[in-house]
């Protein structure tokens, strides 16, 4: 239920900016085309490396040891 409410609030919060962006793009087509082109060139074409896996603590294994305290 909380996720649904957060989603609704996010849509309501971004709706005015979206409407303004569409109106701006209709009025200034060349500038909107240039901005979209720059976003596609520099924004979507970037390589994003995933974060490295977390380092886990060393796990002590219960290995059977020989009589002289050396592993088998």
HELIX and SHEET records of a PDB file:
HELIX    1   1 UNK A    2  UNK A   27  1                                  26    
HELIX    2   2 UNK A   29  UNK A   38  1                                  10    
HELIX    3   3 UNK A   39  UNK A   43  3                                   5    
END                                                                             
